[in-house]
Amino acid sequence: MDIAVSEQMQPGNGAEGTGSDGSLAGSTTLAIEARGLVKRFDGTLAVDGVDISVPEGAIYGILGPNGAGKTTTLRMLLGIIDPDEGVRRVFGHDRPHDIARLIGYLPEERGLYPAMKAIEAIAFMGALRGLSLAEGRERGRELLERHDLAHAAERQIRQLSKGMAQTVQLLGTLVHRPRLVVLDEPFSGLDAINQGKLERMIRTLADTGTTVIFSTHVIHHAERLCEGVAIIAGGKVPYAGSVEAARDRIPAQVRLETRAREGGWTAALPDDARREGDFFMFSLPETGVEPLLRKLIEGDAGILSLSIERAGLHDAFVHIAGEAAARQLKADGQGGGEQ
């Protein structure tokens, strides 16, 4: 008999990781808090009542299709634009501009001067956050060396590959050592190798206590990296909380193979059980799998294999945001688009 249980099914994972306000439990200090954010452009409602709470030191994803309101939400959180309604606080401050030196922001629109050398671009971005140019150059060289780009320090931005140029801009976002890093679609346009490097960089930032919040329309980045997510669709946030709790909104699925194809033991199967070839498929009962196993064994079902699979974040997104938003998300991943 082969019984396989996904490691995430172990006790201690699930909805209990989410606070009543949608924040992640286990952290009492919030890096970002937003309540009821509303923004209109020329009478069109772009963001409609967004609530988000991000604990300090967390990796948090803003997940949704292009046009859902992700970039507008990030810009309101950072004080780049003001909400028409609602409040937002960054490290307890309701005027994010007052603590700009604590924040690093990488916009989706990359904006380096093509003729500027990589080291000067990093130093310049540091100067915008209060560093002297000399200190910016010193820190910039350390960052370039740490990320295997020391050889590119004196090259002009126009001489760099797209991935290298984006890394330089990211290092410029980090050179003043911010406590909060906000990345708008940071994986856009990167190949698989550079995407992996960026994921490792985000994890390293979080390991040092830096809060990282990023927007994306690519679900697998959020699923691999984030402790919490806000799902945005049509300017609204139908879900904000832990990734685990989002996945738990869909019951885990059981895949059962038995030697016997029928018998009295079939009465023990849940009402939604269906046969697919040699397997029975059904939702994991609320009582767990153990009582069912006892009945199958007592009924001589002859268990050949049993596996339990939890829903992925993509399935949770479809369940929460709807099929239309999921289709748009998939199209965005294939072709890109505006926010």
C-alpha positions, -999 to +999 in steps of 0.1 A: +000+000+000+014+034-010+002+064+009+015+099+000+007+131+019+019+165+007+042+180+033+020+211+036-007+189+050+012+185+083-004+201+114+003+238+120-002+250+084-034+267+073-058+295+080-047+300+115-018+319+100-041+348+092-053+375+115-089+387+116-080+418+096-062+398+068-027+404+082-003+375+089-002+363+124+030+361+144+041+397+138+028+426+158+046+454+139+033+464+105+055+478+078+024+487+057-012+492+066-039+504+043-076+507+049-103+516+024-081+530-003-100+544-032-086+561-064-104+575-094-089+587-127-111+610-148-141+596-131-131+560-136-128+539-104-093+523-105-090+511-069-121+504-048-117+500-011-084+482-008-073+468+027-038+455+031-016+447+061+021+437+057+041+427+087+077+439+090+102+414+076+076+396+054+077+389+017+043+400+004+028+397-030+002+419-048-013+394-073-036+402-102-040+407-139-028+438-157-052+466-152-064+452-119-050+482-099-017+468-086+005+497-096-020+523-085-022+506-051+016+505-047+019+542-057-007+551-031+010+531-004+043+549-012+027+584-013+035+589-050-002+596-054-027+602-027-059+581-023-092+598-029-105+580+002-090+558+029-057+558+048-023+542+045+006+541+068+042+530+063+060+521+095+032+540+113+037+572+092+007+585+072+030+606+050+054+581+034+075+609+018+087+618+053+104+585+056+115+581+020+151+571+031+136+540+046+121+529+013+134+515-019+111+515-049+117+498-083+089+509-107+078+488-136+090+515-160+127+511-159+145+545-161+183+544-162+202+570-183+217+550-212+250+570-212+256+567-175+280+542-161+266+514-140+285+525-108+274+561-114+237+551-119+238+533-085+255+562-068+230+586-083+200+566-071+216+565-036+220+603-037+182+606-042+178+588-009+203+608+011+237+591+004+267+611-007+279+602-042+312+589-027+294+566-003+270+555-031+300+546-053+316+526-025+285+507-016+277+503-053+310+486-060+304+463-030+269+454-044+282+449-079+309+426-067+285+406-045+263+400-075+291+391-099+289+424-118+321+441-107+333+438-143+304+460-155+310+489-130+325+513-156+303+502-185+275+524-198+240+512-192+235+510-230+263+484-231+247+461-207+222+433-214+186+438-203+190+415-173+223+433-162+207+467-166+177+456-145+200+442-118+219+476-118+186+494-112+176+470-085+210+475-068+204+513-070+171+507-053+189+489-024+221+509-021+208+531+008+198+499+027+161+505+030+139+488+056+111+484+030+116+474-007+087+477-031+091+461-065+065+466-093+065+436-117+102+429-110+103+396-130+089+412-161+113+406-191+138+385-172+149+351-184+147+321-161+183+325-149+178+361-139+144+353-124+161+328-101+188+353-091+161+379-083+142+353-062+173+346-042+180+383-037+144+388-024+149+359+001+182+373+013+166+407+019+139+391+040+165+371+059+181+403+070+148+417+083+139+438+052+102+439+042+097+431+005+064+437-013+061+431-050+034+430-076+032+403-102+008+386-126+029+354-125+015+332-098+044+308-093+067+336-081+042+346-054+036+309-044+074+303-041+083+335-023+054+350-004+041+344+031+011+366+023-007+379-007-034+403-017-054+392-047-066+422-067-093+420-094-112+449-108-097+473-083-110+453-053-092+429-030-114+398-025-086+382-005-057+394+017-039+370+040-015+341+041-008+319+011-016+288+031-050+301+041-058+310+004-049+275-006-070+260+022-102+277+007-103+247-016-105+213+000-076+190-005-082+162-030-078+125-023-067+100-050-074+064-040-066+032-058-080-001-045-076-037-055-113-044-051-135-023-075-167-026-054-180-038-021-197-026+010-167-004+018-177+020-010-204+033+013-176+049+034-165+071+005-176+108+006-206+118-014-185+136-040-164+105-048-161+098-085-142+071-104-116+081-129-102+050-145-086+029-117-089+057-092-115+072-069-112+110-066-129+130-037-124+159-013-106+152+019-132+147+046-134+172+074-126+144+098-094+136+080-083+105+062-077+082+091-114+072+098-118+065+061-087+043+060-100+022+089-133+015+071-115+007+039-092-018+056-120-033+076-140-037+043-111-054+025-109-027-002-072-036-008-056-002-008-030+000-035-022+038-032-036+069-016-024+104-021-036+138-008-029+169-028-036+205-017-048+231-041-021+254-055-022+292-054-034+293-090-065+272-081-071+294-051-068+325-073-094+311-097-117+302-068-113+337-052-111+360-082-130+341-108-124+324-141-123+357-161-095+372-139-076+339-141-078+339-179-066+375-180-037+366-157-027+338-180-029+361-210-007+387-192+019+360-185+021+352-222+020+387-237+025+413-210+006+445-209-002+477-189-011+478-152 
